[in-house]
Structures are given as structure tokens and as C-alpha cells.
Amino acid sequence: MNILRNQISVTFLLIAFIALGQEITDTITPKQLQEVVISAPKVIRKADMDVYYPSRSSVDNSKNGLQLLNNLMIPSLSVTESLGSIKAAGQSVQVRINGRESSIDQVRSLLPETVKRVEWIENPGLRYNGANYVLNFIVTNPAVGGSIMANAMPVLNQAWGNYMADVKLNNGYSQFEMWSSFKLTNKIKSHREYVETFTCPDGTSLTRNETSRGGTMDNSMGNLTASYSYIKPDTTVFMADFSYFEKFTDKFRYNGLMSLSDGSDDIFLTDTHGEKGKKPYLSLYLEQHFAHKQMLVVDFSSSFWFGKSYSDYIERLPDATTYLTDIHTMIKDRNQAYAIEADYIKNWKNSRFTAGVSYAANRNRSVYENLGGQIFHQRQDKVYLFAEYFQRINKVSLTAGIGAQYTDFLFKETNQGSHSWNMRPQATVTYGINQNHQFRLSFESWQSTPSLAETNVAPQQLDGFQWRIGNPDLKTSNSYMLTLRYNFDIPIAAGTFGIRAFTSPDAITPLLYWEDNKLITTYENSNGLQNLSFFIAPQIDIIPRWLTLSGYLQYRMGRMRGTDYKLHNNNWSGNVNLRLMHWGFVLSTQYVRAQHDLWGEKISWGENISVIDLSYNWKDWQFGAGMIMPFGTYDQGSKMLSKWNTNEQHMHLDMRMPYINISYNIQWGRQKRGAHKKINAEASVDTSTAGGR
């Protein structure tokens, strides 16, 4: 009985220190206390997030932040290091470092030893401005010294790979950083399966069936960033960074043979589309603390896009010297985006109040060379205000807030556009039975503004009789989501059961109609999308500290309604990860089954991926080898269910790619307390999209 009392007392003491936000080591090494082993829990359940503390073995077997995240085995996450992707339930994840929105490349540049904890937020608050999920790395920086990091992952049988380098120098409260990355994808072989049937208003139909004659995909890009930060904890934090991103090529070229159901001769076709461009980016951040636990935070960002989007579609008969169809679209963009946000935060012992305002402006200039150099200007302005209050009462925590967004956009040449006010309520109730069992009910809402491609009235021809025209009368759409989660942490397993209900009553979706023998795709505020999801996300220690299994399994039922259609879609999706770690070796396998999304009259799915990887850590080096798609076939595609056009498309890439991975990092200097960036003003520059089938 004394042993049990000692175990309970020490466990509660550890939990209390964590809840009070005290600095702790990266891992709590098991200690022998009267023949009872005390160790840290796998995950700390807080009212608004789950907190993961990296174990010593996870840190020792990682050479960058992305590898560390993979080794944490967070159940809901699908981390594919070889492809540089982080997703949850098939959706994007907003990545932050010390509260500041960052890129996956910046996560790669993190030294594992500096990551104190990882915050996983499945119901982001209003200050995250509509993010699906948030992953926040809390890091500390050396007070003196610095670090050097480099990583190379070339594929052995194709021109594909990821490369990065990072240098950090520290002096007192200041840190200087320079990092760069390069992703190479050059002429990866691809094949497309495509069959479609067009139905005219008079009831006649035509089926086109394509036989692939091969294709290639290019997707190469690079980034260079320089940053400076001044961090004086609890007083002043200043951050500034400038980055330059260039998309060297993002091109898909496909050759096929198209047969027609009306008995016409087969037709050779070539379908090429892509984009390239440059984007400089500037960000400035200031955080100032005041007496009585008050702070003011201000963030500014701006980005520019100088690029072009193009599409070429050609049809010809065999041995013919002229073309049946010859379509060329070229759009040149010179687009700008600016954003600024200011928040006031006041903390008490068991509560917190946050209020903020932000303004974002987009100024877009597009030149359509295929329309004789015609120029289109679009202006878009967004103002967002919010207030949020958090209160903890014993085992119950409450968060409630309200946001309001004003959106206004206008096409200068046609004087067409729209403006609207939208409300954004949000609330979360958390009941913690104890540290190992917790219920969390959350309600979220957000808005989606029409994109440049969805609103631009410039007509784009897609093939012989298909066209696309934007709709400038689109309104900002609203989305609402209610989620109930049960979180558990037992000796050999931790995880989540949950149910999620989602609705977007005026979702912006494509709309097809016939006009003068042309099938035109435009966009509408639909009659709504609803879906209901059931999910489970466990992490299981099969052999503690050696063999771990984690995964995510979801079943989703969806319904979509628009002009003259009502569709349903049910599907399974998820991922599974298995990791064996011992003696400096890490063997990991992963399989991802993509989520099938119903949007408008189309069901689309992302990448079905499998990966196997083996790495070995030696001093400051890591050597690894693996294979992308060791089993299965890469498949990404869609299915159209419109009464005017039914089609099914599958994209197959030659992705069975063996690779090697070499990492090196060295660091020096003492550790100091890190800083959180509380807000992020998002200046997301718009880009045009040339037509493509």
C-alpha cells in the first residue's frame, strides 16, 4: 500500500508541474523508487491541445524536426518524411514554430535537441483564423554558439530528391539564421486513365476513351531564407525574416490516343499544363509584455508573386499535318498580398482573454496573352475581428469566442464584385476525469473566400468544346463543425475516439451548363455539403521503447447538393505507421489510404502511399535507405458525376523509387528559454490557374 501511495503521489506531482507550465527536461528518465518505476505519460491532455514531450530515444534517433515528429508517432498525423508532407484526416495541417506559422522545410531545419515539446491542436481557436489543425513546435535556442545542419535524400533510379542546409548563429538574446532547400522532380514517368461521357440537352451523348501513350511530370522548386530574432523572455520578442521562393517548373505533359463512340477516327492528343514563378516574402513580428500578465503582439507580412500559368491542348488525326483542336492559354501574374494583425492578451490564474483585429489585402494583375494581352485587375480586402475567453473550473475548461469577417472584392475592368459580413462563433468544453481520460466537445466555424480562378470572368477553353468562366458574384462561404472526442492514455496505449459533423451550407463549388454547343464550367454558392465522420486514432507500445504502432481510421458519410443535383458518398480512409527503434537503428513502415472527398459533382482522392525506411545514427551523422511505394500502385484521381459529364480519371506515376538519406548536424552553445509567437498575419498571395482537363 505504501508503494502504491508513493507511485500516485509522484505521478500527481509530475502532472502538476507540467500543468503549471514549468520547464522540464526532454524526457523524464525512469527512476527506481522502492521497486516502482516512474515514467512520464505518453501525452499530456490539456483543455485545448495535446502536448507531446520527445523521449530521449526519439531525439537521439532524429537529425531534424521532421524526423523527430515522425518518431513521436502522433496517432492522428500522417507524416511522410520522404515526400515532405504532414496531413491529418486527409486535410492540411498548419505548422508553427514557437507559435509562428512556418513551412515544412523550416521544420526540417529544427535541431531535435532544441524541441522541448510539440503541441497538437485539433480544434484551433479563433486566432488561428480557420485552420483545420495546428501543430506547434516549442523550441529553445542556444545563448551562444550555433549549429550547422545538412540533409540530402536523392532517389537512385530517377531525377527526384530533397536537399536542405541550415546555419544558426547565436549571441545573447539574438539569433541569426540562414537556410535553403531544393526539391527536384524532373521528368517522372506518368500515365493517365481517362474515360468520359458527355450528354447534350437534347439527350444525345458522346463517349471519349483515352489510351495512354505516356507522359512526364516535373515539379522542382527552391527556397532561401534569412532571419533575425531578438528574444528576451517575458519582456520583448522581435522576429524578422525574408525569404525567396522560386518554382522552377511545375509541369505535366500527357500524350494519349482518344477513341470516340460515334465511330470517328481515333485522335492523337497532347495535354500540357503547369506554372512557374518567383515569390519574395517579408515578415515582421513584435511581442511586448506589460505588468499584470498583459501583452500586445503585432505581426506584419507581405508577399509577391511574379509568375505564369499555362495550358496547351492539341488534337490531331494520325498522319495529319493540321490540328483539329489547338488551344493555348498563357496567364502572367504580378500579384501582391499584405496582412497585419494586432492582438491583446490578458492572463489570470485560471483564465485568459484574447482580442484581436487583422486586415489582409490582395492586389492581383493578370495578363491573358492568349486574349491579345488583355489585362484583368482584382482587388480583395478582408477585415477580421475576434474576442475569445478561456476559463478553467476544477475538472472543466471552457473556451468561447466570436469572430466577424468582412470580405470585399472587385474586378476593376468590369466593375463586378461583392462584399459581405460573416460571423464566426466558436466554443469548446473539456472535462478531464483524470490525466488518463478526457472528453472534449468543440464547435468551430470559418469562412472561405472565392479564389482568383473562381471569380475571374476571362473565358478559358479547355478542349474542343469545354470552357471555364469564373463567377464574380460569388459570396464568401461559411463552414461549421461539431466534434466530440474521448481521449485516453493507458499503460500500453494512448489515443482518441471521436465523431465529427460538418456542414458548409453555401460551399463554393463548380457548376456545369451548356451554352451554344459549349459545355461551360463556372462556380456557384451551392445548396450545401454535409458529412458525418467516425474515427479512431490509437498509439500502441507493442514492445515499450522498441516497437510502436500508430494509426488513424475514419469512416465518413457525405451529402452534396447544388443546382439540379443531390449526391452521396461514403468511404474509409486512414493511415498506419509501424516503427522499430533499437541500437541506433530505426526501421519504419507507412501506408496511407487517401480520403475520397465529395465536392460539387466530383469525388476526388489524393495519394495512396506506402513507404519503408531504415536509418542508422552515428555521432553527428545519420545514414538511411528506403523505398517509396514498395508495394501497391500510386493512384491519384477523380470521378465526375454531373448529368452533363460523367468521367473517371486515374493518374499513375512511376513512384517505386529507392532512395538514400544522409544527414549531418552539429551544435554548440548553452540552452535558454524559447519564445512563442502568439499570432500570425497571413499574407497569402493569389495565383491564376490555366485551364486543363
Buried (B, 14 or more C-beta within 10 A) or exposed (E): EEEEEBBEEBBEEBBEEBEEEEEBEBBBEEEEEEEEEBBBBBBBBBBBBBBBBBBEBBBBBBBBBBBBBBBBBBBBBBBBBBBBBBBBBBEEBBBBBBBBBBBBBBBBBBBBBBBBBBBBBBBBBBBBBBBBBBBBBBBBBBBEBBBBBBBBBBBEEBEBBBBBBBBBBBEEBBBBBBBBBBBBBBBBEBBBBBBBBBBEEEEEEBBBBBBBBEBBBBBBBBBBBBBEBBBBEEEBBBBBBBBBBBBBBBBBBBBBBBBEEEEEEEBBBBBBBBBBBEBBBBBBBBBEBEEEEEBBBBBBBBBBBBBBBBBBBBBBBEEEEEBBBEBBBBBBBBBBBBBBBBBBBBBEEEBBBBBBBBBBBBBBBBBBBBBEEEEBEBBBBBBBBBBBBBBBEEEEBBBBBBBBBBBBBBBBEEEBBBEBEBEBBBBBBBBBEEBBBBEBBBBBBBBBBBBBBBBBBBBBBBBBBBBBBBBBEBBBBBBBBBBBBBBBBEEEBBBBBBEBBBBBBBBBBBBBBBEEEBBBBBBBBBBBBBBBBEBBBBBBBEEEBEBBBBBBBBBBBBBBBBEEBEBEBEBEBBBBBBBBBEEEEBBBBBBBBBBBBBBBBBBBBBBBBBBBBBBBBEEEEBBBBBBBBBEEEBBBBBBBBBEBBBBBBBBBBBBBBBBBBBBBBEBEBEEBEBBBBBBBBBBEBBBBBBBBB
